[in-house]
């Protein structure tokens, strides 16, 4: 939620920090070590464009006026799709196997 709130703000550096923290907690064994890597492997060109836009804003020192609402929406969709993929759930066995 913090990452999505940060995307809704107009502050690119804060959004980048929050998204980096979110990514580190996303999945301990995740193969995505950077936000750009996640976007590149997602297969979603819109997500890639938005992440590149965020990185450009951060590199240019743009502290306000950046619009991350679309990035937040795309990341929410990505996260939802991850929970719907087979094998994305915990590897722990069920509590009451039959």
C-alpha positions in Angstrom: 0.0 0.0 0.0 2.9 2.3 0.7 4.2 1.8 -2.8 0.8 2.5 -4.3 0.5 5.7 -2.2 3.9 6.8 -3.3 2.9 6.3 -6.9 -0.1 8.5 -6.3 2.1 11.2 -5.0 3.9 13.5 -7.4 7.3 12.7 -5.9 9.3 10.4 -8.2 12.2 9.8 -5.7 9.8 8.7 -2.9 7.9 6.5 -5.3 11.1 4.9 -6.5 12.3 4.2 -2.9 8.9 2.7 -2.0 8.8 0.5 -5.1 12.3 -0.7 -4.5 11.4 -1.7 -0.9 8.2 -3.3 -2.2 10.2 -5.3 -4.8 12.6 -6.5 -2.1 9.6 -7.9 -0.1 7.6 -9.1 -3.1 9.0 -12.6 -3.1 12.2 -13.6 -1.4 13.2 -16.0 -4.2 12.2 -13.5 -6.9 14.4 -13.3 -9.9 13.6 -9.6 -10.2 16.4 -7.7 -8.5 15.4 -4.3 -9.9 12.2 -2.6 -10.9 13.4 -2.3 -14.5 14.1 -6.0 -14.6 10.6 -6.8 -13.3 9.1 -4.5 -16.0 11.3 -6.1 -18.7 10.3 -9.6 -17.8 6.6 -8.8 -17.3 5.8 -8.8 -21.0 3.9 -5.6 -20.4 5.2 -2.7 -22.6 3.1 -0.2 -20.8 4.7 -1.2 -17.5 8.1 -0.9 -19.0 7.4 2.6 -20.3 6.1 3.7 -16.9 9.1 2.3 -15.1 11.5 3.9 -17.5 9.6 7.2 -17.1 10.0 6.9 -13.3 13.7 6.3 -13.7 14.1 9.2 -16.0 12.3 11.5 -13.6 14.5 10.3 -10.7 17.7 10.7 -12.7 16.7 14.2 -13.8 16.0 15.2 -10.2 12.4 15.8 -10.8 11.0 16.0 -7.2 7.4 17.0 -8.1 5.1 17.0 -11.0 5.7 13.3 -11.8 2.5 11.3 -12.4 2.7 7.7 -11.2 -1.0 6.8 -11.1 -0.7 4.7 -14.2 2.4 3.0 -12.9 0.5 2.2 -9.7 -2.4 0.7 -11.6 -0.1 -1.4 -13.7 1.8 -2.7 -10.7 -1.4 -3.6 -8.9 -2.5 -5.6 -12.0 1.0 -7.3 -12.1 0.8 -8.2 -8.4 -2.7 -9.6 -8.8 -1.6 -11.6 -11.8 1.3 -13.1 -9.8 -1.1 -14.4 -7.2 -3.2 -16.1 -9.9 -0.4 -18.0 -11.5 0.2 -21.7 -10.6 3.1 -22.1 -8.3 3.0 -18.5 -7.1 1.6 -19.6 -3.7 3.6 -20.7 -0.8 5.3 -24.1 -1.0 4.0 -25.0 2.4 1.7 -28.1 2.5 -1.9 -27.6 3.5 -2.8 -27.5 7.2 -5.3 -30.3 6.9 -4.4 -32.5 3.9 -6.9 -35.1 2.9 
